[in-house]
Amino acid sequence: MVKITVAGLSIWYDEQTAIKNLSLQVSEKEILGIIGPSNSGKTSFLRTLNRLNELTSNCKTEGEIQLDGKSIFKEIDLLSLRKLVGIVFALPLPLPLSIYDNIAYGPRLRGEKNKSKLDGIVEKSLKASYLFDEVKDRLNTSAFNLSGGQQQRLCISRTLANEPEIILYDEPCSGLDPISTAKVEEAMRDLKKNYTQILVTNNTKQAARVADRTAFFLMGELVEIGDTTKMFTSPSDKRTDDYIAGRFG
Amino acid sequence: MRENTKVIEKLAFAILGLATLIIIAPVGIILFIVLWHGLPGLSFEFIFSMPREGMRAGGIFPAIVGTLVLTVGTAAFSIPVGILAAIYLNEYAGRNWLTRLFEISIINLAGIPSIVYGLFGLGLFVTFFGFGASILAGSLTLSIMTLPVIITATREALSAVPMAFREVSFSLGASRWQTVSRVVLPNAIPGILTGTILGLSRAAGETAPILFTVAAFYLPRLPQSPFDQAMALPYHIYVLSTQVPNVSLRTQYSTVLVLVLMVFILNIAAAYIRAKFRRRKTW
């Protein structure tokens, strides 16, 4: 089942092109890895999927993105879109609130006030990112007291509490040590059961480890997209081969 | 070469220290003189009784109450308007020629001499709106003078909240107002409070803006309504020192001491709030 359809998408910052005429499809409940050197437009693409790029005033987009056949620009309300398409940023970014309030933030935005319901959401979301046991005794302490890896898993839980259908990751492990990275990846594999996930990463090995399919971006263009195993063993484009082998980028 | 560096280092230390001393010295000297001459005249009776014998005897109660009422009135007008305007400029308005015009206006508003505010208040509130010389007209005049301080302080406090927090909030589906009210404002409030209190403490000590708009020369009773005139400490000090002959030096100094203490209390409150929240800040 196709979850997301991108057709003829271009993104500019002032006169500078970030993405050129991109078309691709994301299937339901797959993990799509996106690899490519810096400035290849990976993050710009990701941030367009929940229209966060519109916070950047000089950013302009053209083309169409559909979620379950509905245009995210015309047919889905902006605030609902951002609930449906959650994002985990490169740096762990807890809000200056307690662990509990960080996770309850999204549900509360939509008017959830029932304490026992919120308790349930918080516990379930923390368990899904394997954080619950580490923090269950200090849910009301500041989220800033957690380690970097714990903070990033908190951010994943916070996204999950919103009950999204799609989760975007923008280099989620770039600031984490290998053990924390492994925990985040474990959570991602586990979330496959229920969510469609897109993982932008600078770490090609990470894409190889967790992605079902991988896309290679270069200078704002999609060079190649396909099965991760195939991409990493016999890429069809010479440039993909060079990048994966570390000959440039 | 090394010797040279050491000499320059010592010179820099001396010059920077001297500059700091020059700033602190007047405050210390003023405080010392005012306390030295004013403290003996300070009594319960002086603070809480009406002036008598053409202000040469008795207390300064109506002037203290007048200044308090004017400060509260100024707060009532300038805090909501200033904070809301700052939120609009910082969080809602885009960067265009109109917002730049607002910014330039606010900067210029802050630079206008206070006597001009007084005349403006006389023309607009006292005469045109017909409030007469009244607490209402005086508070409004002081409010306009205080607004740029409050707007600037609030905008600085809002800008100090990292952009990333806003982005996270938006990414979770929050509207702009939800983001402002749940993330930005709670973290900006200490800064806003500090700036606001400092603005008000300046308003409390101003003479020129209240000169034509509210201040009564001699009114030995408490104000009855917002349309009443009132005595106020800054103007009372001016009157005692220049307009009334044979006022004892002690009475003058004690009046000055009361005003200085009131302003100090406000400033210390601002410093306390800032220090308290800085300790609690987690990012």
HADDOCK unambig.tbl for C-alpha pairs under 7 A between the chains (distance, minus, plus):
assign (segid A and resid 52 and name CA) (segid B and resid 171 and name CA) 6.73 0.50 0.50
assign (segid A and resid 79 and name CA) (segid B and resid 173 and name CA) 4.69 0.50 0.50
assign (segid A and resid 79 and name CA) (segid B and resid 174 and name CA) 6.66 0.50 0.50
assign (segid A and resid 79 and name CA) (segid B and resid 175 and name CA) 6.97 0.50 0.50
assign (segid A and resid 80 and name CA) (segid B and resid 173 and name CA) 6.60 0.50 0.50
assign (segid A and resid 82 and name CA) (segid B and resid 171 and name CA) 5.77 0.50 0.50
assign (segid A and resid 82 and name CA) (segid B and resid 172 and name CA) 5.96 0.50 0.50
assign (segid A and resid 82 and name CA) (segid B and resid 173 and name CA) 4.76 0.50 0.50
assign (segid A and resid 83 and name CA) (segid B and resid 172 and name CA) 5.78 0.50 0.50
assign (segid A and resid 83 and name CA) (segid B and resid 173 and name CA) 5.12 0.50 0.50
assign (segid A and resid 86 and name CA) (segid B and resid 171 and name CA) 6.76 0.50 0.50
assign (segid A and resid 86 and name CA) (segid B and resid 172 and name CA) 6.68 0.50 0.50
assign (segid A and resid 87 and name CA) (segid B and resid 171 and name CA) 6.72 0.50 0.50
assign (segid A and resid 95 and name CA) (segid B and resid 165 and name CA) 6.07 0.50 0.50
assign (segid A and resid 96 and name CA) (segid B and resid 282 and name CA) 6.94 0.50 0.50
assign (segid A and resid 106 and name CA) (segid B and resid 172 and name CA) 5.73 0.50 0.50
assign (segid A and resid 109 and name CA) (segid B and resid 174 and name CA) 6.32 0.50 0.50
assign (segid A and resid 144 and name CA) (segid B and resid 282 and name CA) 6.65 0.50 0.50
